[in-house]
């Protein structure tokens, strides 16, 4: 008898979660919509939405147009009932982001703040975060927590930032960072955070590889609404995949890594340190920019094709370069297609949806998912 009771509770919780997620994915829905789409009885759908309204997570928005008979009540997620903050720490900057239940980017800000492995740095970050939230007029009681994105290997089992070449730190306990903040903290590698932003709230069957093309190259595997972490939390580290045997030297000390060929710095350094300027020159057909882009995309296409051959999934180009690539994606696709053993009817390569604050948003969304999964 006890076992049956627990099972019924689990079924009820699963249905409530499915209903809430369905409402969050749509502007307005009705109980009949929910009943039909999720294949649950109308009384069950009605009872669940009633509970969600009482919890302040769903609200009535009038009535939907009649399709014959009584007009159904329009239901919508109370999007700003809960909020999550995110911050992306890089070598020279911090990006703050604020998101809501729908996963919308409410506000973001990027500031210059060089990293230092010192108390004063984290105190300053917390101070800036509080100022950001104050300007956002976000009620502190609504803040679920802070997602923190780091450029390095984060071992969630050991609760350590095991290594970050970019920041020059290793074996940093997560607790030694989170103690500076007034909210519960969730940690993600920067590429994983970018991937999470792309995959949040999507189709459970969707699988993709997120290739982060910033000042360092990283990657992440995303499938079934979750990140694939790997045995040592290094899954997706495409930046250190060998592209050229004994090729150019990478910052890691090895030779021929993808990072040595496809870091955003290879492009921005050719335009006074400004990536936007490089793509402006490329759009103008400037000869040197075209030559550098041809070199860059040749090796990028090799990497993308290799990833696709192994994982058989879409590849999303993100990071700084992915944000600016736009129409120039075609150059990558054409070169990758030449190397593809199999005939592809459509491109499996696309650019990222989030052009700004992707890692900060993804870290915040990881916090939000923790809340949603418990509804």
ABEGO torsion letter per residue (X at the ends): XAAAAAAAAAAAAAAAAAAAAAAAABABBBAAAAAAAAGBBAAAAAAAAAAAAAAGABBBAEBBBBAEEBBBBBBBBBAAABBBBBBBBBAABBBBBBBBAAGBBABBBBBBBBBBBBAAAAAAAAAAAAAAAAAAGBBAAABAEBBBBBBEBBBAAAGBBABBAAAGBBGBBAAAAAAABABBBBBBBAAAAAAAAAABGBBAABBBBBBBBBABBBBBBBBGGBBBAEAAGABGBAAABBABBGBBBBAAGBBGBAAAAABAAAAAAAAGGBAAAAAAAAAAGBAAAAAAAAAAAAAAAAAAAAAAAAAGBBBBBBEAAAAAAEAAAAAAAAAAAAABABBBABBABBBBABABGAAAAAAAAAAAAAAAAAX
